[in-house]
Amino acid sequence: MNHFSILDGHNDTLTQIHNARGESVRSFLVRSDWGHIDLPRAIEGGLAGGFYAIFTASPNYSGDRQPLIGDDGAVVPGGYAHPLPTKLPRRSATTYVLEIISDLYRMVEASEGQVEVVRNAADLARCVGTGKHAVILHIEGAEAIDSDLKTLDVLYHAGLRSIGPVWSRPTIFGHGVPFDYPRSPDTGPGLTNAGKRLVTRCNELGIMLDLSHLNEKGFWDVARLSDAPLVATHSAAHALCPVPRNLTDAQIDAVAASGGIIGVNFHVGFLREDGNGSGKSFTPLTEIVRHARYIADRIGVEHVALGSDFDGATMPTDLGDVTGLPRLMDALSASGFSEVDLTRIAYTNWVRVLEKTWHG
């Protein structure tokens, strides 16, 4: 069985632990049967660190149409993009994000040196080299950010190094894709003016932009505006599973042209040809391999990574949780990826992109 230090492009572990109630309450530092990641299981599975997402859930929504956001960041009267929950109030989203950041730093303190929030590539390399678990702070959906981007500056100083402008709903910055099947990711307008300012400011600060969840027109806006490599932290190939969350061949090619990276998502509904994400049918972890192989064959292994969506999605049956990562690496090896290829997919591809994106 292969053993690699793995950097994962996306998980929802901090969010899930924060929201847990009743029997599902758990600590990141203690092994549990709940969820997909905790520190003991991460060590067992070879997970050296990853992008830990803060995701603010949608409020109860009784409408049947998602509002359309115009260039000024306001709702267009009578307009709609697609049927999904409405946008979130910014102040409540900001409070929620700050609560989870506080949870994170208290957990780091309680870990007594086992976990660190990394802010630059040198910190990341040091953590991986010494066996300290590396947390990259990510926000999935920029509802907590104001249009003047003042909150963004504060969150950067709190350790934020990666952000997705949208989840699958509108923000003042752009539009996310729905979870329909089959469907193109071309589901609405591109970035708003505030979204374009967000791209510029993230480039200035050295915050990575995550294009997973962003619709196709928004993707191409970022491709035109950003001077950093294009990154989709947890997406897969639309040609193999035609859901809007996956990347078209043209988008995959654009990621490669920018020197960017695609973290292959493990969610069964984004892997299976039939788009069935229920988890009721057996889905082998070789479905992850199928997408990784497709992307690597098209644009090169240097643009392929892993973006699990642990603690936020339904995993392949024979993967289970983070302890299944060595089995995935074995399956990638069996499909023809070399030891050098696997090291790139596991870790060094991420390092290359982060060195080009982060400052300091």
N, C-alpha and C positions, 0 to 999 in steps of 0.2 A: 504494500500500500504506500502510495506517495505521500510525503509530508512537506508542505510548503507553508511559508508565512503568507497569509492571505489578507489583502485589504479589500473590504467589501464596499461597493459604491452606494448602498442604501439599506438602512433598516429603520423600523419604527419602534425600536425597543424602548427608548426614553418615553415616548408618547404612551405606549401601551402600559408601562409600569406606572406612570403618573395617573392614568385613567382607571387603573385596576380597582375593583371593589370585591368585597367578600372573599371567597376562597382563592380568587385569582391574584390577590395581593402578593407581591414578591419583591425581592431585593436583587439588584444587578449583581451584587457581590456574593450571593448565595445560590447554590445549585437548586434548580426547581424543575418540576414536571410541567409547569405552565410556560407558554410562549416558546420562542425559538432561540433566544440568546440570553445567557447570563455569563459572568466572567469564568466560572469553572468550566462550563460547556464550551465557551469560546477557546479556552486554552486547549481543551481536548480536541477540538476540530481544527486547530491551527489558525484561527482567526486572530490576526495580530492587531486589528483595528478596523475602522471603517467610518463611513459618513452616517452619523446618528441624527435622524431627522426629528424635527418638531413639527407636528401636523395638527392644525386646529380643525376639529370636526365641524361639520355643518350643523346649524341650528335646525329645529323642526321647520319644515317648509311645506306649505299647503298648496302652493302654486304648481302649475304644470309646465311652465316655460321659464328658462333661465334668461334673465335680462341681458340686453346687449349694452356693452360699455363703449362709449364714444371716445374720441381722441382727448377730450377734456377730462376723462375719468368719470363722467356722469352717465347715469342710465339714459339710454335713448328711448324716448317715449314711444311705446308701441312696438319696440324692437325686441327680438329675442335671438339667442344663439342656439340653444338646444335644451331639452328638459333635464335639468339638474338643479341641485339646491342653490339658493340665492347667495349672493356674496355676503361676507361676514362684516359685522361692525368692527372698525379698526381698533377702537380702544379695548374691547373685550379680547380681541385676538392678541394685542400687545401684552395685556396682562397675563394671558395664558402662556405666551412664549416666555415671558420673564419668569414665571413660576417654574417652568421646566428647566430653564437655564440654572435657576437656583438649586433645583433638585440635583442637576448634574454636578455642580461644584461641591455640593455637600457630599455626594457620592464619591467624588474624587478625593475629598478630604478623608472620608471614612475608609477609603481603599488603602491608606497608608503606603502610598507610592506604587501601587499596582496599576493605576489608571491615570492617564494624563490627557488634558485637552490640548491638542497640537495646533499651532498657529503658523508654522512655516515648514518647509520641506526638511530642514535640518532637524527640527524637533521630531518630525515623523521618523526619519531615519534612525535617530538616537533611540526612540522608543522601541522600534522594531528590533534594533540591534541588541537591546538590553532586556527584551522580553516584557516591557511595560506596555499595557494595552493602550493604543492610540485612538482617541475619540476626535473626530472631525465634526464640528458643530455645523449642522445644516438646517435650514428652514424650508419646509415644503409648502409652497404657497405663501406669497408675500403680503397677506392680509394685515400683518402687524406693522407694515411699513407705511409711512405717510407719503404723500405725493412730493413733498419737499425733501424727502430722503434723510431727514434728521435722525429718525429712529434707526435707519441703516447704519449711520456713523456710530451711534451708541452701541448697537449690537456687534459691529465689527470689533470695537474695543473690548467687548465681552467675550470675544473669541469666535464669532461667526466667520466662516471661511467658505461657505457654499450656500447658494440659495436657488430655489426654483421660483420664478416669478408667479407661477400659478400652480394650483392643483387642478382638478377637473371641475372648475367653476370659474366665473369671472373674478378678476381683481381690478383695481384701478390701473393695472399695468398691462393686462391682456386677457386672453381667453384660453381656458383649458379644454381638452377634448373629453367627450363622453366615453362611456364604456360599451358602446354598441358593438354588435357583430352581425355581419361584416360591415365595415365602414372605413372610409378614408379618413386620415387625420386633417383633411382640409375642411374644417367645420365652422369657420367663422373668420372675422377680421383679424388683422395683425396687431402688433403692439400699439398701445396708446402713446401719446406724447410722454406721459409719465413713465411708461414702460421703456421708451427709448432713453430717457434720462437715467433710469435704473441701470440699463446696460452700461452706459458710459461711466457712471459712478462706481459700479462694481469693477470695471476694468481699472479705474484709478486706484481703488483701494486694494485690489488683488483678491476679490471675492469671486469664486468660481460660479458660473451660471449653469444651472442644470436645466436642460431642455426637455427632459421627460415631463409629460403632462401638457406641455405647450402645444397649441395647434400648429398646423403647417405654416400658415402665413406668419405667425409669430416666430416660428423657427427661422424662416428665411429673413425676417427682420433682424434677428440676432446675428445671423450669419453675415449680413451686410454691415452691421454696426460694430460688432465686437472685434477687438484685436487679440483676443485670447483663443486658444483651441476650443472647438465646439465639443460639448460633453452632454451625453444623455446617460445619467447614472444608473437608471433601471428601466431599460426598454429592450425590445427584441426586434426581430425582422418581420415587417408587414407582409412580405412575400410569402412567408411561411405560416403566419397567423394574422389574418386581415382585421385586426382591431385598431382603432384610432390611436391607442397608446403606443403602438409599434412604429418603427421608422421605415419609410419607403426607401427603395433603392437609391433614389436621388438624394434623400437626406443622409443615408449611410455614406454615399460618396462625398458629400459635403463635409461630413465629420472627418473623413480621412484627409481631404484636401487642406483642412485647417490644422492638421496634426493632432486631432482630438481623439476621443475614446468613447466607446459604448459599453456600459456595464450591463451584461445580459441579465434580464429579469428572470426570477425563478417562478413567478406566479403561473400556475397551470393554465389559466385563462388567456395568457399572453403567449403561451408556448404551443398549445395544441392546435392542430390544423382546424378543428371544429370550434375553437374558441370556448370550449366548455370549462368554466372556472369553478364549478360547484365542488370539486374534490370528491364527488361520489363515484367517479370512475377512476380506475387505476391509471396513473400517469407516471411513466418512468423518468428518472433523472436524465436519461439520454435525450430527452426533449430539450434540455438546456444545451447539451452538446450539439444538437442539430442546429440550433440558432447560432451558437458560437462558431461552428464550422462554416455556416453560410456566410457570416460576416467576415471571418478570417479569409475565406476563399475569395471574397469579393474585394476587400480593401487591405488585407494584410493583418497578421496576428498582432502587430504592434498597436492596433486600434481596438483590441478586444480586451474586456475585463469582466469582472463579476459584479452584479448589482442585485443582490438577493431579494430585497423587499421582505426580509425576515420580520416577523411580528406585525406584518401588515398585509399578508397575502396567503394564499393556499399553496403549500409546497408540493412538489412531486412526491408520490407515495413512498418511494424508496430512498428519498433524501432525508425526510423528517425535519430535523432542526440543524443547528450549526454543527453538531457532531457528525453530520453526514458529509461535510465538505471533503474529507479525504476520499470518500467513495466517488464524489464528483470529479476530483482530480484524476483518479484512476480511470474513470470513464473518458475523460478528455484525452488522457494518454492513449487509451485503447483506440481512439478514433484517429490517431496519427499525429497528435501534437507532441513535439519533442520536449525534453527537459527544459531547454532554453525557452521554448514557446510557453510552457506551463509557468515558468518563473515570471515571464512577462505578463501573462493573464492574471496571475495571482497577485502581483505586487508592482513590478517595475514599470509597467505601462502607466499606472496611476502616478507613480513618482515623477515620471517624465512630464506628464501633463500638469501636475501641480507645481513643479519647478518653473514651468513657463507661465503659470497663471498667478500664483501667489507672489507677494512682495516680501522681502526680508528673509 
